[in-house]
Amino acid sequence: MEGMAVMRKFVVAMAAMVVLSAAAGLTGRPAGLVRAAWAQDQDEDEGPLSNMRFLVVRDSNGKPVKNAAVVLHPVNKKGKQAMGGLELKTDEEGKTWIDGIPYGALRVQVLAPGYQTFGEDYEIKNPETHITVRLKKPVAQVSEYGVQTKKPDPSSNPKPQ
């Protein structure tokens, strides 16, 4: 039951964020700068909420990564990711934030063109949560399996008679 209550709060928060993001698009304000108004209207008995701050930088030099997608997914007690998610975008300084995320397990994924996808689970348990993500450049993938460059010669394996 407790997990369902957290999921319900997160779904309501995501829906509100979608509405606020759409409104931000209409007003010209960056979506990452929209403050979640629903956090101020939460009942005290619904549990504590965290204000989350993200900084996304290049691992190689610490410079900010702008327009990176920071995707948040609630995670249940079995470690399963809930359906849906909430996407934020970083600004020119590599920063984004959201207020009013319920305490508990949260999966954070960060995606940006030209970088490896970052993913990690966090236990949200403080009123203010700061997460810095260092994105790495992709590396060449090497396979353990040999690469077959030519087709096998059918005459080397005669058919049984």
Backbone bond lengths (Angstrom), bond angles and torsions (degrees), N, CA, C in turn:
res aa  C-N    CA-C-N  psi(-1)  N-CA   C-N-CA  omega(-1)  CA-C   N-CA-C  phi
1 M - - - 1.453 - - 1.524 111.75 -
2 E 1.339 115.33 -40.81 1.454 119.20 -178.88 1.521 110.84 -61.46
3 G 1.339 116.23 -41.08 1.453 120.90 178.45 1.518 112.18 -62.28
4 M 1.324 116.92 -37.86 1.465 120.65 178.90 1.526 110.62 -65.94
5 A 1.340 117.08 -37.63 1.461 120.06 179.78 1.528 110.33 -65.17
6 V 1.326 116.59 -41.22 1.461 120.57 178.18 1.521 109.75 -64.60
7 M 1.342 116.33 -43.68 1.465 120.54 178.86 1.528 110.53 -60.55
8 R 1.337 116.00 -44.19 1.463 120.20 -179.36 1.529 110.27 -60.77
9 K 1.337 116.86 -44.51 1.461 120.43 179.20 1.523 110.71 -62.63
10 F 1.338 116.00 -41.07 1.458 119.38 -178.69 1.523 111.10 -67.14
11 V 1.327 117.24 -40.72 1.465 120.87 178.72 1.529 110.22 -63.39
12 V 1.328 116.67 -42.40 1.465 120.17 177.53 1.523 109.55 -62.83
13 A 1.337 116.49 -41.91 1.457 120.71 179.30 1.526 110.91 -63.12
14 M 1.343 116.55 -41.69 1.470 119.98 179.41 1.521 110.58 -64.76
15 A 1.321 117.13 -43.48 1.465 120.11 179.75 1.531 110.41 -61.32
16 A 1.318 116.18 -42.34 1.461 119.73 178.75 1.523 110.63 -64.53
17 M 1.329 116.41 -37.66 1.461 119.79 179.64 1.520 111.36 -66.25
18 V 1.330 117.09 -37.06 1.461 120.87 177.30 1.517 109.88 -61.29
19 V 1.327 116.29 -45.43 1.462 121.12 179.44 1.527 109.94 -63.70
20 L 1.339 116.09 -44.94 1.462 119.52 -179.61 1.527 111.62 -66.50
21 S 1.332 116.91 -37.06 1.462 120.25 178.34 1.520 110.75 -65.46
22 A 1.330 115.93 -40.64 1.464 119.67 177.16 1.519 110.03 -62.45
23 A 1.324 116.31 -42.00 1.457 120.20 178.27 1.523 110.38 -64.43
24 A 1.328 116.80 -37.82 1.462 120.57 178.72 1.520 109.73 -63.28
25 G 1.328 116.82 -39.76 1.461 120.27 178.29 1.512 111.57 -62.72
26 L 1.324 116.26 -35.78 1.465 120.24 179.67 1.522 111.49 -73.23
27 T 1.340 116.53 -30.09 1.463 119.26 -177.78 1.515 112.21 -92.14
28 G 1.343 117.06 -7.89 1.448 119.81 179.93 1.522 113.90 85.89
29 R 1.330 118.33 0.43 1.461 120.78 178.08 1.519 108.94 -82.02
30 P 1.350 119.04 140.60 1.463 120.84 177.70 1.522 111.01 -59.93
31 A 1.343 116.49 139.72 1.459 120.79 -177.64 1.519 111.81 -59.48
32 G 1.321 118.65 -33.66 1.456 121.63 179.97 1.516 112.84 -67.83
33 L 1.322 116.94 -15.13 1.456 120.30 -179.16 1.523 112.77 -95.67
34 V 1.316 116.55 -1.69 1.461 119.68 -179.21 1.515 109.34 -75.36
35 R 1.283 117.90 127.74 1.466 121.54 177.12 1.523 108.59 -89.46
36 A 1.303 115.29 139.25 1.461 120.78 -177.52 1.529 109.59 -77.97
37 A 1.302 115.47 104.41 1.456 120.50 -176.97 1.527 112.60 -66.72
38 W 1.341 117.55 -28.81 1.456 119.62 -177.90 1.524 111.95 -62.39
39 A 1.338 118.78 -24.00 1.466 121.79 -178.17 1.518 110.72 -63.74
40 Q 1.315 117.08 -31.66 1.460 120.78 -178.99 1.525 111.46 -75.84
41 D 1.327 117.70 -18.88 1.457 121.56 -176.52 1.525 113.44 -101.59
42 Q 1.350 118.13 7.72 1.453 120.73 -177.88 1.526 110.24 -68.61
43 D 1.338 116.33 142.45 1.462 121.42 173.44 1.518 108.64 -73.50
44 E 1.337 116.59 150.10 1.453 120.87 -179.64 1.518 112.16 -63.00
45 D 1.319 119.21 -30.89 1.458 121.29 -175.95 1.528 113.11 -80.01
46 E 1.315 118.95 -1.57 1.457 121.35 179.73 1.522 112.54 -85.91
47 G 1.312 119.19 0.19 1.459 122.13 176.23 1.513 112.72 96.99
48 P 1.311 114.58 167.16 1.471 119.73 -176.99 1.523 112.23 -73.56
49 L 1.321 114.62 154.88 1.463 122.19 -179.37 1.523 109.22 -126.34
50 S 1.310 116.23 151.93 1.457 121.70 -179.49 1.520 110.47 -116.23
51 N 1.321 115.53 143.52 1.457 122.24 170.67 1.521 106.02 -95.27
52 M 1.329 117.15 118.77 1.458 121.33 -173.45 1.517 110.85 -104.09
53 R 1.330 115.25 136.34 1.460 123.39 178.91 1.526 108.25 -124.33
54 F 1.318 116.38 131.05 1.466 121.77 -178.48 1.521 109.60 -121.62
55 L 1.330 115.40 142.06 1.452 122.72 172.35 1.518 106.24 -130.45
56 V 1.340 116.84 123.65 1.461 122.09 -179.34 1.525 107.89 -115.32
57 V 1.354 115.27 121.21 1.460 120.94 -177.41 1.527 110.21 -131.51
58 R 1.341 115.73 163.33 1.463 121.82 174.58 1.523 108.20 -75.64
59 D 1.312 116.90 134.31 1.455 120.90 179.15 1.525 110.91 -65.00
60 S 1.334 117.39 -34.60 1.466 121.74 -174.15 1.527 113.63 -67.96
61 N 1.348 117.16 -36.65 1.462 118.36 -174.26 1.533 114.62 -138.63
62 G 1.328 118.14 0.48 1.460 120.78 177.32 1.517 114.94 76.94
63 K 1.336 117.33 5.45 1.473 120.06 179.47 1.528 109.85 -75.45
64 P 1.334 117.47 149.03 1.472 120.63 -177.92 1.528 113.07 -66.72
65 V 1.324 114.59 149.31 1.463 121.78 174.75 1.519 106.58 -107.70
66 K 1.329 116.79 109.47 1.460 119.55 -179.47 1.528 110.69 -85.90
67 N 1.311 115.32 152.21 1.462 124.05 176.87 1.531 113.54 63.28
68 A 1.329 116.94 24.47 1.465 120.34 174.08 1.523 108.43 -76.75
69 A 1.326 116.73 144.81 1.464 121.57 177.46 1.525 108.67 -89.08
70 V 1.328 116.77 122.79 1.464 123.26 175.07 1.524 105.57 -108.25
71 V 1.329 116.15 111.62 1.468 121.57 -174.21 1.525 109.09 -108.90
72 L 1.328 116.26 129.46 1.463 122.56 -178.51 1.529 109.79 -112.03
73 H 1.335 115.73 132.91 1.460 121.71 177.25 1.522 108.78 -132.00
74 P 1.332 118.76 129.23 1.466 118.51 172.13 1.529 108.97 -68.38
75 V 1.329 116.20 150.71 1.457 122.28 -178.90 1.527 107.39 -125.82
76 N 1.356 116.42 133.17 1.464 118.76 179.92 1.529 110.69 -80.28
77 K 1.332 116.78 179.04 1.466 121.08 -176.11 1.520 113.02 -65.72
78 K 1.323 117.83 -19.87 1.465 121.48 177.45 1.525 111.94 -88.12
79 G 1.336 117.24 1.70 1.456 121.07 179.55 1.515 114.21 84.55
80 K 1.337 116.76 9.18 1.467 120.81 -179.93 1.525 109.57 -85.96
81 Q 1.310 114.80 137.04 1.458 121.53 178.14 1.516 109.92 -77.47
82 A 1.329 116.50 136.71 1.456 121.67 178.46 1.525 109.94 -74.86
83 M 1.305 116.03 159.25 1.463 121.50 176.41 1.526 108.99 -65.93
84 G 1.300 114.63 150.59 1.455 119.57 177.68 1.513 111.53 78.82
85 G 1.284 116.48 -167.55 1.452 122.42 -179.55 1.507 109.12 171.47
86 L 1.299 114.57 173.58 1.453 121.23 -178.87 1.520 107.67 -124.73
87 E 1.323 117.62 126.78 1.461 120.88 -177.67 1.517 110.79 -111.05
88 L 1.325 114.92 130.28 1.462 122.86 174.29 1.520 107.80 -114.92
89 K 1.312 117.55 159.17 1.471 122.15 176.74 1.526 108.51 -121.91
90 T 1.334 116.00 140.94 1.463 119.61 178.27 1.525 110.77 -80.00
91 D 1.332 115.03 152.85 1.464 120.96 177.58 1.539 109.82 -89.58
92 E 1.332 117.17 -168.13 1.462 122.16 -177.47 1.524 112.30 -62.43
93 E 1.336 116.34 -24.30 1.463 121.36 -179.69 1.529 112.20 -93.43
94 G 1.336 116.75 7.27 1.462 121.13 -179.64 1.521 113.22 75.58
95 K 1.319 117.79 17.93 1.467 121.90 -175.54 1.524 111.65 -110.04
96 T 1.310 115.03 148.52 1.461 122.50 168.96 1.521 107.21 -154.61
97 W 1.321 116.85 164.04 1.456 119.73 179.52 1.510 111.16 -157.32
98 I 1.311 113.49 164.33 1.459 121.71 173.88 1.522 107.83 -151.81
99 D 1.312 116.48 141.40 1.459 122.62 178.12 1.521 109.60 -106.74
100 G 1.324 116.47 148.92 1.462 121.13 171.80 1.512 115.54 89.00
101 I 1.332 118.21 30.94 1.461 120.78 176.37 1.533 108.17 -87.99
102 P 1.337 117.82 127.24 1.476 120.08 -178.68 1.527 111.88 -63.57
103 Y 1.340 115.69 147.22 1.463 121.42 175.22 1.526 108.65 -60.15
104 G 1.328 115.78 150.71 1.457 121.45 178.10 1.509 110.74 133.38
105 A 1.336 115.60 -171.72 1.462 121.37 -177.82 1.525 110.33 -73.50
106 L 1.334 115.17 136.88 1.458 121.30 -178.91 1.525 108.28 -141.98
107 R 1.325 116.15 129.58 1.464 121.51 175.80 1.525 107.78 -94.96
108 V 1.327 115.84 127.65 1.458 122.32 179.54 1.521 108.03 -114.05
109 Q 1.321 115.92 125.86 1.458 122.35 175.28 1.523 107.46 -121.82
110 V 1.333 115.84 140.04 1.462 120.28 177.86 1.517 107.74 -127.44
111 L 1.337 115.42 126.94 1.463 121.62 -178.59 1.529 109.29 -125.96
112 A 1.328 115.41 136.28 1.460 121.05 175.80 1.525 107.83 -152.65
113 P 1.325 117.80 139.41 1.466 120.25 179.33 1.532 110.76 -58.49
114 G 1.336 115.41 135.22 1.455 120.46 178.03 1.517 114.84 86.57
115 Y 1.349 117.49 5.19 1.460 121.73 -179.21 1.521 110.22 -132.10
116 Q 1.341 115.98 156.19 1.457 120.72 173.34 1.526 108.45 -67.42
117 T 1.329 116.46 144.69 1.460 120.62 175.45 1.521 108.95 -70.43
118 F 1.322 115.90 134.18 1.461 122.30 177.50 1.515 108.52 -100.73
119 G 1.308 117.33 140.36 1.458 121.36 175.20 1.508 110.89 -151.22
120 E 1.336 115.56 132.52 1.466 120.10 178.37 1.524 109.23 -158.56
121 D 1.338 115.48 148.43 1.463 121.70 176.05 1.523 109.38 -94.92
122 Y 1.328 115.54 139.61 1.463 122.30 178.86 1.516 109.20 -126.91
123 E 1.328 116.41 149.42 1.460 121.95 172.73 1.524 106.02 -101.22
124 I 1.326 116.28 109.83 1.468 121.12 -177.66 1.523 107.54 -84.15
125 K 1.349 116.50 117.64 1.466 120.16 -175.16 1.525 113.09 -146.68
126 N 1.333 116.90 13.23 1.462 121.33 178.83 1.517 110.20 -127.34
127 P 1.335 116.88 151.51 1.472 119.45 179.68 1.523 113.34 -61.29
128 E 1.329 116.69 -28.96 1.464 122.12 178.86 1.532 106.57 -127.69
129 T 1.344 116.95 125.00 1.461 121.54 -179.15 1.522 109.09 -122.86
130 H 1.335 116.01 122.74 1.469 122.02 178.26 1.523 108.43 -111.59
131 I 1.326 116.36 127.46 1.460 121.63 179.27 1.528 108.28 -128.10
132 T 1.338 115.55 124.85 1.459 121.29 174.62 1.520 107.64 -108.10
133 V 1.320 115.46 129.03 1.461 121.74 -179.70 1.528 108.08 -115.41
134 R 1.334 115.64 127.56 1.465 122.17 177.71 1.526 107.71 -105.95
135 L 1.336 116.00 107.74 1.469 120.86 -178.46 1.525 110.85 -83.73
136 K 1.321 114.79 137.03 1.462 122.36 -179.89 1.524 110.08 -103.37
137 K 1.320 115.60 151.59 1.467 121.13 172.87 1.524 108.30 -70.71
138 P 1.319 118.07 150.93 1.469 119.22 178.25 1.524 110.98 -66.65
139 V 1.327 114.84 151.29 1.460 120.39 176.82 1.519 108.41 -116.76
140 A 1.315 116.11 156.74 1.472 120.75 179.63 1.528 108.68 -65.12
141 Q 1.306 116.74 139.07 1.447 121.37 178.22 1.522 108.85 -93.96
142 V 1.314 115.49 134.74 1.451 121.63 179.87 1.516 107.91 -116.75
143 S 1.317 115.88 136.09 1.458 121.24 -179.13 1.520 110.19 -101.83
144 E 1.327 116.39 144.91 1.460 121.55 174.95 1.522 110.99 -74.26
145 Y 1.299 115.97 -23.07 1.458 121.07 -175.46 1.516 110.15 -82.92
146 G 1.323 114.86 139.38 1.455 119.81 179.25 1.511 110.86 -66.62
147 V 1.292 115.81 152.75 1.452 121.57 177.87 1.520 107.51 -98.74
148 Q 1.301 115.79 125.14 1.457 120.61 179.39 1.525 107.45 -89.63
149 T 1.325 115.17 118.49 1.456 118.58 -175.09 1.517 113.35 -95.03
150 K 1.351 117.53 -19.24 1.464 118.56 177.88 1.522 109.20 -135.73
151 K 1.292 115.01 157.12 1.456 120.57 179.98 1.520 109.46 -72.36
152 P 1.341 117.22 145.53 1.461 118.83 178.06 1.526 110.52 -64.55
153 D 1.306 115.50 146.50 1.466 122.67 179.50 1.524 108.57 -77.77
154 P 1.350 117.99 114.69 1.468 119.81 -177.44 1.524 113.05 -62.92
155 S 1.339 119.14 -23.56 1.467 120.59 -178.64 1.532 111.38 -74.68
156 S 1.357 117.18 -17.17 1.458 119.51 -179.82 1.527 111.68 -76.50
157 N 1.310 117.67 -18.95 1.464 123.00 177.37 1.526 108.48 -120.13
158 P 1.329 117.80 86.05 1.467 118.80 -178.12 1.529 110.45 -65.93
159 K 1.317 115.19 146.11 1.457 121.03 179.21 1.529 109.47 -72.27
160 P 1.320 117.60 142.35 1.470 120.15 177.06 1.530 110.54 -65.93
161 Q 1.323 115.42 146.83 1.467 119.60 -176.97 1.481 111.41 -105.78
